[in-house]
């Protein structure tokens, strides 16, 4: 008797929507760093602690998230994730009401737990629904497209909501927090009413045999986990430093009457917009181009763009589109280096899906545990930007461009992973 083919359209849509939520909440932490810096009069690196808290949550929750996914399944893990996300954003909103830096960091940490859980579910689920291989990578790239759309929107809106970065407060971002709370509430209901297929292979496997020690036998996964640590760090660090650099009043990039906050926010948003474009292109060609070739190409281009941006004088200006507060959308002069760094978004766009796809290749029943460990190393998104901001604090306004050497080193490792480290040398180890 012929088995009826299942239609996974609804689960795919749900997973893509969750992909967007991850970016919406995560990207809000970056412009919040500038708000925290000015509201509480703290240095750059402390202002980045919100981003750090959001991402260090991955180091804490990554492995438990993988265990939860393996034992409780995709649907239950998703419901827990959106519930925790609602609580995290609510805590951040309360921090604005009472004006507490510490409470905000607690909220960022709790929200980070949610983002880790969601990432643990979304990536293997989309890869599985796409059947793995190039098709799985293609589906993750499409999910990443919506992720970038939400990331772009939150950066642009934040820039428009803040009239002056010097006088900005957490309460200025309340409209975005209310939106996030609404998204979590709706997502909970949708997931609760949606039938999401579970991984029968994992459920049948003897969990005692699926140890992390066994997972470490896969060299391509271990190196891929390191690659994702570095990737998330440079993906977040590049626009984070760019936004701070452009709106720093000591740089005097913009003429009088130009809203540096709005222009910097919209220019930085173009980075995330280009990530959207890149992921859309990656989704369209993902079934024809291997993840290995894709990552090697974009990593090489990223290295070239960042190195040039480091050496081009900050006084070399170029017209670039962006919002100028109440004056609306138009062309504004920004450093050429800034425009080059924006273009890096095209390169980072396809790295996440490609690295994940290569890292879990051939893992079999280890995939769920691998996803959890993979998520633990997403904490690089909080550590590398902290390091880059530390360079800025050490060298002052002259430290913005040199801080990007951290990104160059990161992209160099990713290039190595694509060319060498991602090739499995121990196939057949996984339990099938």
C-alpha positions as CSV (number, residue, x, y, z in Angstrom):
1,X,0.0,0.0,0.0
2,X,1.4,3.4,-1.0
3,X,2.2,5.7,1.9
4,X,0.5,9.1,1.7
5,X,3.1,11.9,1.4
6,X,2.8,14.4,4.2
7,X,2.4,18.1,3.6
8,X,4.8,20.1,5.8
9,X,3.7,23.6,4.5
10,X,2.3,24.8,7.9
11,X,5.3,23.5,10.0
12,X,7.6,25.2,7.6
13,X,5.7,28.5,7.8
14,X,5.7,28.3,11.6
15,X,9.5,27.7,11.7
16,X,10.2,30.6,9.4
17,X,8.0,32.9,11.6
18,X,10.1,31.8,14.6
19,X,13.2,32.6,12.7
20,X,12.0,36.1,12.4
21,X,11.3,36.4,16.1
22,X,14.8,35.4,16.8
23,X,16.2,38.3,14.8
24,X,13.6,40.8,16.1
25,X,14.4,40.3,19.8
26,X,18.2,39.8,19.3
27,X,18.8,42.8,17.1
28,X,17.0,45.1,19.5
29,X,19.8,44.5,22.0
30,X,22.4,46.2,19.7
31,X,20.9,49.7,19.5
32,X,20.0,49.3,23.1
33,X,23.7,49.4,23.9
34,X,23.9,53.0,22.9
35,X,20.8,53.9,24.9
36,X,22.2,52.1,28.0
37,X,25.6,53.8,27.5
38,X,24.1,57.3,27.6
39,X,21.2,56.7,30.1
40,X,23.5,55.2,32.7
41,X,26.8,57.0,31.7
42,X,28.9,53.8,31.1
43,X,31.7,52.9,28.7
44,X,31.2,51.2,25.4
45,X,32.0,47.7,26.7
46,X,29.4,48.0,29.5
47,X,26.8,49.2,27.0
48,X,27.4,46.0,25.1
49,X,26.6,43.9,28.2
50,X,23.0,43.7,27.0
51,X,24.2,42.0,23.8
52,X,26.6,39.9,25.9
53,X,23.8,38.8,28.2
54,X,21.6,37.9,25.3
55,X,24.3,35.7,23.7
56,X,25.9,34.3,26.8
57,X,22.5,32.7,27.5
58,X,23.3,30.4,24.6
59,X,26.4,29.1,26.4
60,X,24.2,28.3,29.5
61,X,21.1,27.0,27.7
62,X,22.6,25.4,24.5
63,X,23.2,21.8,25.8
64,X,20.0,21.8,28.0
65,X,18.1,23.0,24.9
66,X,19.4,20.1,22.8
67,X,18.5,17.6,25.6
68,X,15.0,19.1,25.8
69,X,14.5,18.9,22.1
70,X,15.6,15.3,22.1
71,X,13.4,14.3,25.0
72,X,10.4,16.6,24.6
73,X,10.2,17.1,20.9
74,X,9.9,20.2,18.6
75,X,6.5,21.3,19.6
76,X,6.9,21.3,23.4
77,X,10.4,22.9,23.1
78,X,8.9,25.7,20.9
79,X,6.1,26.4,23.3
80,X,8.6,26.7,26.2
81,X,10.8,29.0,24.1
82,X,8.1,31.5,23.2
83,X,6.9,31.5,26.8
84,X,10.4,32.3,28.1
85,X,10.7,35.0,25.4
86,X,7.6,36.7,26.5
87,X,8.9,36.8,30.1
88,X,12.3,38.1,29.0
89,X,10.9,41.0,27.0
90,X,8.5,41.8,29.9
91,X,11.4,42.1,32.3
92,X,13.2,44.5,29.9
93,X,10.0,46.6,29.7
94,X,9.9,46.7,33.5
95,X,13.6,47.9,33.5
96,X,12.5,50.9,31.5
97,X,9.7,51.7,33.9
98,X,12.0,51.7,36.9
99,X,15.2,52.8,35.2
100,X,17.3,49.9,36.2
101,X,20.4,48.8,34.2
102,X,20.6,45.5,36.2
103,X,17.0,44.5,35.6
104,X,17.5,45.2,31.9
105,X,20.5,42.8,31.8
106,X,18.4,40.1,33.6
107,X,15.7,40.6,30.9
108,X,18.3,40.3,28.1
109,X,19.6,37.1,29.7
110,X,16.1,35.5,29.9
111,X,15.3,36.6,26.4
112,X,18.6,35.0,25.3
113,X,17.4,31.7,26.8
114,X,14.4,31.9,24.6
115,X,16.4,32.7,21.4
116,X,18.7,29.8,22.1
117,X,15.7,27.4,22.5
118,X,14.1,28.7,19.3
119,X,17.4,28.4,17.3
120,X,17.8,24.9,18.6
121,X,14.4,24.0,17.2
122,X,14.2,26.0,14.0
123,X,17.5,25.0,12.3
124,X,17.3,21.2,12.5
125,X,13.6,21.3,11.8
126,X,13.9,23.3,8.6
127,X,16.9,21.2,7.6
128,X,14.9,18.1,8.2
129,X,11.7,19.3,6.5
130,X,13.8,20.1,3.5
131,X,15.3,16.6,3.4
132,X,18.9,17.7,4.4
133,X,21.6,18.4,1.8
134,X,21.2,21.3,-0.6
135,X,17.4,21.3,-0.2
136,X,17.8,21.6,3.6
137,X,20.3,24.4,3.2
138,X,17.9,26.1,0.8
139,X,15.0,26.1,3.3
140,X,17.2,27.5,6.1
141,X,18.3,30.3,3.7
142,X,14.6,31.2,3.1
143,X,14.0,31.2,6.8
144,X,17.0,33.4,7.2
145,X,15.5,35.8,4.7
146,X,12.6,36.5,7.0
147,X,15.0,36.6,9.9
148,X,16.9,39.4,8.2
149,X,13.7,41.3,7.3
150,X,12.8,41.5,11.0
151,X,16.3,42.4,11.9
152,X,16.3,45.2,9.4
153,X,13.0,46.5,10.6
154,X,13.9,46.7,14.3
155,X,17.2,48.6,13.6
156,X,15.4,51.2,11.4
157,X,12.5,51.7,13.7
158,X,14.8,52.1,16.7
159,X,16.7,54.8,14.9
160,X,13.5,56.6,14.1
161,X,12.2,56.3,17.7
162,X,15.2,57.9,19.2
163,X,15.3,61.7,18.7
164,X,18.8,62.1,20.3
165,X,21.1,59.3,21.4
166,X,22.5,61.5,24.1
167,X,19.1,61.8,25.8
168,X,17.8,58.4,24.9
169,X,16.2,56.1,27.5
170,X,15.0,52.5,27.5
171,X,11.4,53.7,27.5
172,X,11.9,55.1,24.0
173,X,11.9,51.5,22.7
174,X,8.6,50.5,24.5
175,X,6.7,50.3,21.1
176,X,9.1,47.7,19.9
177,X,8.9,45.8,23.2
178,X,5.1,45.8,23.0
179,X,5.3,44.5,19.5
180,X,7.7,41.7,20.6
181,X,5.2,40.7,23.4
182,X,2.4,40.5,20.9
183,X,4.5,38.4,18.5
184,X,5.3,35.9,21.2
185,X,1.7,35.7,22.3
186,X,0.4,35.0,18.8
187,X,3.2,32.5,18.1
188,X,2.3,30.5,21.2
189,X,-1.3,30.1,20.0
190,X,-0.2,29.2,16.5
191,X,2.3,26.6,17.6
192,X,-0.2,25.2,20.1
193,X,-2.8,24.6,17.3
194,X,-0.2,23.4,14.7
195,X,0.7,19.8,14.2
196,X,4.5,19.7,14.0
197,X,6.2,16.4,13.0
198,X,8.6,14.9,15.5
199,X,11.9,13.0,14.8
200,X,10.9,9.4,15.2
201,X,14.5,8.3,14.7
202,X,15.6,10.2,17.8
203,X,12.7,9.0,19.9
204,X,13.5,5.4,19.1
205,X,17.3,5.8,19.7
206,X,18.8,4.7,22.9
207,X,19.6,8.1,24.5
208,X,22.3,6.6,26.7
209,X,24.3,5.8,23.6
210,X,23.9,9.3,22.1
211,X,26.5,11.0,24.3
212,X,28.3,14.2,23.6
213,X,31.5,12.2,23.8
214,X,30.3,10.3,20.7
215,X,29.4,13.6,19.0
216,X,33.0,14.8,19.4
217,X,34.1,12.0,17.2
218,X,32.9,14.1,14.2
219,X,35.8,16.5,13.4
220,X,33.7,18.4,10.9
221,X,31.1,19.1,13.5
222,X,33.6,20.2,16.2
223,X,35.2,22.6,13.7
224,X,31.8,23.7,12.6
225,X,30.7,24.5,16.1
226,X,33.8,26.7,16.4
227,X,33.0,28.3,13.1
228,X,29.5,29.2,14.3
229,X,31.0,30.8,17.5
230,X,33.1,33.0,15.3
231,X,30.5,33.6,12.7
232,X,27.8,34.9,15.1
233,X,30.5,37.1,16.7
234,X,31.5,38.8,13.5
235,X,27.9,38.9,12.2
236,X,26.9,40.9,15.2
237,X,30.2,42.8,15.8
238,X,30.4,44.3,12.3
239,X,27.1,46.3,12.4
240,X,27.4,46.9,16.2
241,X,30.7,48.8,15.9
242,X,29.5,50.5,12.7
243,X,26.4,52.0,14.3
244,X,28.4,53.3,17.3
245,X,31.1,54.7,15.0
246,X,28.7,56.6,12.7
247,X,26.7,58.3,15.5
248,X,29.7,59.1,17.7
249,X,29.5,62.9,18.1
250,X,33.3,63.1,18.3
251,X,33.6,61.9,14.8
252,X,31.8,64.9,13.2
253,X,30.7,62.9,10.2
254,X,27.4,64.8,9.6
255,X,26.6,68.4,9.1
256,X,24.5,70.4,11.5
257,X,20.8,69.5,11.2
258,X,21.5,65.9,10.3
259,X,20.2,63.3,12.7
260,X,23.2,61.2,13.3
261,X,21.2,58.6,15.2
262,X,18.6,58.2,12.4
263,X,21.3,58.1,9.7
264,X,23.5,55.6,11.6
265,X,20.6,53.4,12.4
266,X,19.3,53.3,8.8
267,X,22.8,52.7,7.4
268,X,23.4,49.9,9.8
269,X,19.9,48.5,8.9
270,X,21.1,48.3,5.3
271,X,23.6,45.7,6.6
272,X,20.7,43.5,7.7
273,X,18.8,44.3,4.6
274,X,21.6,43.0,2.5
275,X,21.6,39.9,4.7
276,X,18.0,39.5,3.6
277,X,18.9,39.9,0.0
278,X,21.8,37.5,0.3
279,X,19.7,34.9,2.0
280,X,17.0,35.2,-0.6
281,X,19.6,34.6,-3.3
282,X,21.1,31.8,-1.3
283,X,17.7,30.2,-1.0
284,X,17.1,30.5,-4.8
285,X,20.5,29.0,-5.7
286,X,20.9,26.8,-2.6
287,X,19.7,23.6,-4.4
288,X,22.3,24.1,-7.2
289,X,25.4,25.5,-5.3
290,X,27.0,23.5,-2.5
291,X,27.2,25.1,1.0
292,X,31.0,24.5,0.9
293,X,31.5,26.6,-2.3
294,X,29.0,29.2,-1.1
295,X,30.8,29.8,2.2
296,X,34.3,29.8,0.7
297,X,33.2,32.5,-1.8
298,X,31.5,34.8,0.6
299,X,34.2,34.5,3.3
300,X,36.9,35.5,0.8
301,X,34.9,38.5,-0.3
302,X,34.2,39.5,3.3
303,X,37.9,39.4,4.1
304,X,38.6,41.8,1.2
305,X,35.9,44.2,2.1
306,X,36.8,44.5,5.8
307,X,40.6,44.9,5.1
308,X,39.9,47.7,2.6
309,X,37.5,49.3,5.1
310,X,40.2,49.3,7.8
311,X,42.8,51.1,5.6
312,X,40.5,53.6,3.8
313,X,40.7,57.0,5.6
314,X,37.6,57.9,7.6
315,X,37.6,61.2,5.9
316,X,36.8,59.6,2.5
317,X,33.1,60.1,2.2
318,X,30.4,58.7,-0.1
319,X,26.7,59.3,-0.6
320,X,24.6,56.6,0.9
321,X,20.8,56.3,1.2
322,X,19.2,56.5,4.7
323,X,16.6,58.2,6.9
324,X,17.4,61.6,8.3
325,X,14.8,61.9,11.1
326,X,11.9,64.2,10.3
327,X,13.5,65.1,6.9
328,X,12.7,61.6,5.7
329,X,14.6,59.3,3.3
330,X,17.5,60.6,1.2
331,X,21.2,60.6,0.4
332,X,23.6,61.3,3.2
333,X,27.4,61.5,3.2
334,X,29.0,58.7,5.2
335,X,32.6,57.3,5.3
336,X,33.4,54.9,2.4
337,X,34.6,52.4,5.0
338,X,31.1,52.4,6.4
339,X,29.6,51.6,3.0
340,X,32.1,48.7,2.6
341,X,31.2,47.3,6.0
342,X,27.5,47.4,5.1
343,X,28.3,45.2,2.0
344,X,29.7,42.6,4.4
345,X,26.0,41.8,5.1
346,X,25.8,40.1,1.7
347,X,28.6,37.8,2.8
348,X,27.4,36.9,6.3
349,X,23.9,36.3,5.0
350,X,24.4,32.7,3.9
351,X,27.0,31.6,6.4
352,X,24.7,30.5,9.2
353,X,22.7,28.0,7.1
354,X,25.7,26.8,5.2
355,X,27.9,26.1,8.3
356,X,25.0,24.4,10.1
357,X,24.3,22.3,7.1
358,X,27.9,21.2,6.8
359,X,28.4,20.6,10.5
360,X,25.4,18.2,10.9
361,X,26.1,16.2,7.8
362,X,26.0,12.5,8.5
363,X,25.3,12.9,12.3
364,X,22.1,10.8,12.1
365,X,20.5,10.4,15.5
366,X,23.1,12.8,17.0
367,X,21.5,15.7,15.2
368,X,19.4,17.0,18.1
369,X,22.2,16.9,20.6
370,X,24.5,18.5,18.0
371,X,22.0,21.3,17.6
372,X,22.0,22.1,21.3
373,X,25.8,22.1,21.5
374,X,25.9,24.2,18.3
375,X,23.6,26.7,20.0
376,X,25.8,26.9,23.1
377,X,28.6,28.3,20.9
378,X,26.3,31.1,19.5
379,X,27.5,32.9,22.6
380,X,30.2,34.2,20.3
381,X,27.7,36.9,19.4
382,X,28.2,38.4,22.8
383,X,31.9,37.8,23.3
384,X,33.5,39.0,20.0
385,X,31.5,42.3,19.9
386,X,32.6,42.8,23.6
387,X,36.2,42.3,22.4
388,X,35.8,44.7,19.5
389,X,34.3,47.4,21.8
390,X,37.1,46.9,24.2
391,X,39.5,47.8,21.4
392,X,37.5,50.9,20.8
393,X,37.6,51.9,24.5
394,X,41.4,51.4,24.6
395,X,42.2,53.5,21.5
396,X,39.3,55.9,21.6
397,X,37.8,57.3,18.4
398,X,40.8,56.0,16.4
399,X,40.0,52.4,17.5
400,X,36.9,51.8,15.5
401,X,38.5,50.7,12.3
402,X,41.4,48.7,13.9
403,X,38.7,46.8,15.9
404,X,37.7,45.1,12.7
405,X,40.9,43.0,12.6
406,X,38.9,40.7,14.9
407,X,36.4,40.3,12.1
408,X,39.2,39.6,9.6
409,X,40.6,36.8,11.7
410,X,37.1,35.4,12.1
411,X,36.3,35.3,8.4
412,X,39.7,33.7,7.8
413,X,38.8,30.8,10.0
414,X,35.4,30.4,8.3
415,X,37.2,30.3,5.0
416,X,39.5,27.5,6.3
417,X,36.4,25.6,7.6
418,X,34.7,25.8,4.2
419,X,37.8,24.6,2.3
420,X,39.2,22.0,4.8
421,X,37.5,21.6,8.1
422,X,34.0,20.9,6.8
423,X,35.0,17.7,5.0
424,X,33.9,14.6,7.0
425,X,36.7,12.3,7.7
426,X,34.8,9.8,9.8
427,X,31.6,8.9,8.0
428,X,29.5,6.1,9.4
429,X,30.1,6.8,13.0
430,X,26.6,8.1,13.7
431,X,23.8,5.8,14.7
432,X,21.4,5.4,11.9
